[in-house]
């Protein structure tokens, strides 16, 4: 078993090396292979590549990979990336990957709400899509912090009139209704 793990680690290291290569073809091939051989540890290198490249095909491949991730180990990594200022420019893409992946992000609603409140209207739109598509029952613990973060933001910016604020108010209403239903 240790030999098999070692082989997987070597394959992953080789793919990450190709991903950081200056050769666009190698990078593209690496992303395609990471769809099969990758795990949550490749997310940060993928995001680094995404923000550092001008190659639209490469960006599309990375976006596609993030949208189709199916491992339960992914949500904490994406949630952490949402809070990383370095990735602020790609928060909308990260938020879209959340609802596209269909993974359970219920324990990461605070990060999602924070990203939406720090971002622009499009990030708020992605957030409302995530919130509207949450399946199942949320616990009081899962709702408490996101509601608190959102209400704090809304109070601090109460004089702002914008589509983003309208969406954030709608998100607050949805979360509050879910909380009241508990």
C-alpha positions, 0 to 999 in steps of 0.5 A: 500500500505504501508503494501505491501511495508513493506512486500517487504522490510522485504523479501528483508532484509531477503534475504540480511541477507541470502546472507551474511550468512556463509551457502552456501546453504542459499546464493545460495537460496537467490540469486535465490530469489533475481532474483524475489524479488530484485531490484538495491539496492541488486547489491552492496551486490551481488558484495560483496558476489561475491568477498568474496566467493570461491564458484563457483556455487554462483559466477555463480548464481550471474553472471546469475542474473546480466546478466538478470537484466531488470530494468532501475534503474540498469545501474547507479549502475553497472556504479558506480561499474565499477569505484569502485577500490574494484571491479577492479578484477570483471570488466570483469564480470560487463562489460559482464553483460552490454551487456548481460542485453540489458539495455541502458547504453548510458549515462554511456559510460564514465565509460565503456571506463574508465574501459576498459582503466584501465583494461586488454585486456579482459576488452577492448574486453568486451568494444568493444562488448558493443560499437559495439552493441549499438543501436540507435543514441548517442547524442554528450553529450553521446559521448563527455566524452568517446571520450575524456577519450579514446583519453587522454589514447591513447595519454598517452600510445602512445608507447604501442603496445598491443592487448588491445591498438589495441582494444582501438584504434578501439573503439575510431574510432567507437565512432568518426565515430558515433560522426561525423555522428551526 
